[in-house]
Amino acid sequence: MTGFLRRHALLLTSLLLLTFSFQLMSLSLRYPELPRLGARIVDSGVSPMQKGYHEVSESMKYMWSHYLWLIKVEAERNELVERVKQLEAQNSRLMEYENENKRLRGLLFFSEETGHKGIVASVVGRDSSNWIKTITIDRGSDDGIRPGLAVVDGNAVVGQTTSVTEDSAKVLLLTDNASAIDAIVQSSRASGIAEGGPEDGMLRLRYTEKLEQFQVHPGDRVIASGIDGVFPKGALIGVVHHVDAAVPGLFQHIEVRPSADLYRLENVLVIIPEPPTSGAAAKNATLLQAKPGTDHKSQEPGN
């Protein structure tokens, strides 16, 4: 019997299910509300599962779509960050070119306004000690630079060249204690010597007499007199910062603030004096020869 059931299990199961189906059909015909009840029972059991499956499916779709979206957004963000870096670097270079252009135009304007020719140089070094105030420029004897030439920043006096090599030169700043420039106060024409002062960044205008016609006031401009043969006449040195005429002695105590920004120098102009023309030299020689004769005539009786 057991063997028979095992051999015909599938057939017996099918017959059993078929018989059960016929019974259900018969019941549903006699009781029409029974199928609806069964459907409600099945729906109540299956509906939570369907709802859960739908929510899980939608959540997976949302996460997947937003994951891909976030990957795209991150890629765009990285691209924009890189572009911003490139634009910042480009903007920095353009600003540097603009600043350099302004500095060079200032040097060119100074040369055109004063008529003094010069060589533009870049500042490549500074003296780190407190004993001497110098800067190093990238032009030397190969460019026509020699010791004792005036150096300006396009607006005011910076200093003068000292030691020179083939491709570089040292510039002694006007604030150094060893610097001395023959100067005059532009308003009153009071003369003096602009020297580097003990106070860092300031000058002293020495040997200016205490006379009524030589009164000096804060704010007066101090310019080069041109007498020393180094700095062109009229070149701006600085502005009077403090005046004390009550100090003992014959001279006033005058402090001058340099007009050149010596701490932020980047480009300077080394003034190359032009040699006198042959015509001017001949004229000077003629004047020198004529002067003794003129003096001789002026000493003759009756003149």
Long-range contacts (C-beta under 8 A, 24 or more apart in sequence): 100-266, 100-267, 103-154, 103-266, 103-267, 104-267, 106-153, 106-154, 106-155, 107-152, 107-153, 107-154, 107-267, 107-268, 107-269, 109-154, 110-152, 110-154, 110-155, 110-269, 111-269, 114-232, 114-234, 114-235, 116-232, 116-271, 116-273, 117-271, 117-272, 117-274, 118-152, 118-269, 118-270, 118-271, 118-272, 119-143, 119-144, 119-145, 119-269, 119-270, 119-272, 120-267, 120-268, 120-269, 121-145, 121-169, 121-267, 121-268, 121-269, 121-270, 122-266, 122-267, 123-265, 123-266, 123-267, 123-268, 124-168, 132-172, 132-176, 132-178, 133-172, 133-173, 133-175, 133-176, 133-196, 133-262, 134-159, 134-162, 134-170, 134-171, 134-172, 134-173, 134-176, 135-159, 135-170, 135-171, 135-173, 135-265, 136-168, 136-169, 136-170, 136-171, 137-168, 137-169, 137-171, 137-268, 137-270, 138-167, 138-168, 139-167, 139-168, 139-169, 139-270, 140-164, 140-165, 140-166, 140-167, 140-168, 140-169, 141-165, 141-166, 142-166, 142-167, 144-272, 145-169, 145-270, 148-230, 149-230, 149-270, 149-271, 149-272, 149-273, 150-230, 150-231, 150-232, 150-235, 150-270, 150-271, 151-268, 151-269, 151-270, 151-271, 152-235, 152-260, 152-268, 152-269, 152-271, 153-260, 153-261, 153-265, 153-267, 153-268, 153-269, 154-267, 154-269, 155-236, 155-259, 155-260, 156-235, 156-236, 156-237, 156-238, 156-258, 156-259, 156-260, 157-181, 157-224, 157-231, 157-235, 157-236, 157-237, 157-258, 157-259, 157-260, 158-260, 158-262, 158-265, 158-268, 160-230, 160-231, 161-270, 169-270, 171-268, 173-262, 174-203, 174-237, 174-258, 174-260, 175-200, 175-201, 175-202, 175-203, 175-258, 175-262, 181-224, 181-228, 181-230, 181-231, 181-237, 182-224, 182-225, 182-226, 182-227, 182-228, 182-231, 183-222, 183-223, 183-224, 183-225, 183-237, 184-222, 184-223, 184-225, 185-214, 185-216, 185-220, 185-221, 185-222, 185-240, 186-220, 186-221, 186-222, 186-223, 187-217, 187-220, 187-221, 188-213, 188-214, 188-215, 188-216, 188-220, 189-214, 190-214, 190-215, 190-216, 191-225, 192-254, 194-222, 194-237, 194-238, 194-256, 197-255, 199-255, 201-257, 201-258, 201-262, 201-263, 202-241, 202-255, 202-256, 202-257, 202-258, 203-237, 203-238, 203-255, 203-256, 203-257, 203-258, 204-253, 204-254, 204-255, 204-256, 205-240, 205-252, 205-254, 205-255, 205-256, 206-251, 206-254, 207-251, 208-251, 208-252, 208-254, 209-250, 209-251, 209-252, 210-245, 210-250, 210-251, 210-252, 214-252, 215-245, 216-240, 216-243, 216-245, 216-252, 216-254, 217-243, 218-242, 218-243, 222-256, 232-271
